[in-house]
Amino acid sequence: MASETGEASLGLRDALSWVDTPLVTVCVGSLAVVLAAGLVQVSFGTFTMPLSAVWGAVFDPIVWTNPQVLLRLFLGEGLGTEAAGLLGLSTAPVDLPKETLIVWQIRMPRVVVAVLVGANLAVSGAVFQAVTRNELASPYILGVSSGAGLAILLTLIVFAELAFMLPLIAAGGGAVAFALVYAIAWKGGTTPVRLVLAGVIVSTVFGSLQTALFFFADDLGVVQTAIAWTTGSLTGVDWEQVRMALPWTLVTVPVTLVGARQLNVLLLGERTARSLGMSVERVRFALSGVAVLAAGTAIAVAGIVGFVGLIVPHMVRQLVGSDYKRLVVGSAFAGPALVALADVGARLALSPAQLPVGILTGLIGGPYFLYLMRRQGALGEL
Amino acid sequence: MSLFGIGAVGATGSDHETNAAASTASDGGDEPPDLTVEDVALSYGDDDPVVETDKLVVPAGEVTALVGPNGSGKSTLLKAMDAELNPDRGAVRFDGRRVDEYGTSELATRLGLLSQENTAPDSTTVRELVTYGRYPHRGFFEGLSETDEAAIDRAIGRVGIGHLADRNVGDLSGGQRQLAWLAMVFAQETDALLLDEPTTYLDLHHQLRVLDAARELNRERGVTVCVVLHDIGQAARFADNLIALEDGTPYEWGPPDEVITPDLLAEVFGVEAEVGFGSEGPTIVPRRAIDDD
């Protein structure tokens, strides 16, 4: 058992000892899907160009050899230039060919937002499933999405001047809805079925309130935006949305990964977690907060994309097991793959008309939910 | 088992390790802690007390069994000992200090609990499960130290499930699973252990495996054990002390041969029985159930 190797290499090997072949397979497979879906996605648009031109633009060396270009896209013109300066990189303006400009400026953000939305929803679902010890939990099922959606609609229609704080507002709405669901389901403890039912109740009421808000909208344009929100759509997203979601994603995913050990212990049940010295309520509250923030971030930029938070952790669990370190990492990769793929479907299914991506995830998610129900007689306690 | 002990000493040799190794070898110098219950009333919510008792002692370094019929308050009393339930009055003290004054994680490093119903995700391996026993000993960002690894190996060895270490919990029989959970609590390496009906629903073989492992831990490391048992005959053979509860009050407590009498079996358990005295404590031969009026 005693090892002859140096402490440092032993430490590194121990730190990564949880990475196993199924997890690597999930991550590599997901990356491949995202890459393929991304290439397809950027090939379509109002400006028609041959595939070779599109792919040439994606891999345009001007973009990849001038880091300031990417920094400006991800961080915005001013901040990107500043960051490039701080990092000692060139801040010179770069002239991009027309095709490259179209692909990178207009089409690429949709893929990037799909990735961010998928990662946030999947991680959020994974956390909710551990916190409620319920295989069926997800931001959508638990009413978090409807709460966040309502908060967003209220902001868009009534308090338009607060739009820059959308992720936080969405998270706030989601938190209120989650608290309501928990309160309704609580009866000296909760069960998976009661939580799902409470989620249905809260979603129904909040859904009605959302529809009611349409009547207060001044013009049809707002109503149409609102409908796109409530179904979840990536049509017309811009780098602006990337800049909105990216910072929050850089908080939610790493924090969840750090919390993985707590999630594992939570899964052993409240009494055991407590006897192992965990402050169960505090941990549950903090991690739920992270999950609500993740869901809020996704909803703020793409609206309510349903079922991703339910399906992805479940599929990943089948492949890598229920250890939360592996599950969180796997979900953070597989979530983007699912959303990017569904978004390609949303664009191509009724081409040239575009569907909201939420319709596609719903079409995949509904039957998957049915399969879960059939496979397990009793609805799944984790 | 001693093999793992040696492995631990050969490592970096922090205080904790040396203590653990010393106590493994010769029961160290530290006195094991006792648990005392003083004039306590326990209730759920605003209801009438479920358990009311004067003084009770779970003696240090010994095995004590809580026995009594269903609903007599055994598990409730155990919850008070683990600070899960705050008494309406009175106090439960662990090692002289009130249990509710300990921090949650501080208590978890000294007092372990195996709860009655245990669930873990099916794809958890036995070794992963046992690793969770080290949770209270690890900092928020800390990985597994060699001390942790050694404790995990010791626990697995002590319970005798080395051959199951890489199996998934979901593939085990109920008895094997219970042994895995026991190993998890052992890996916590606490000074005292509370076991809530650890043998219920197990076949005889695994019942004895669980109890023998607990007994061995008590003998070798002087761990104070308090266990809720359903079977009074088993409790009589296994424990150094019995606490017999009837409707939430202790009927009698002390060594088995003093506690177990035909009167106790009639009045507490509602059973007419003969009590014999074997070399390993009293033996009970139940004859018939006494009708309630």
Interface residues (C-beta under 8 A of the other chain):
Chain A: M1 A2 G11 D14 A15 V258 R261 N264 V265 L267 L268 G269 R271 T272 R274 S275 L276 G277 M278 S279 R317 G321 S322 D323 E381 L382
Chain B: G7 G10 A11 D82 E84 T104 S105 E106 L107 A108 T109 G112 L113 S115 E117 N118 T119 A120 P121 D122 S123 T124 E128 Y132 G133 Y135 P136 F140 F141 G143 L144 D153 Q188
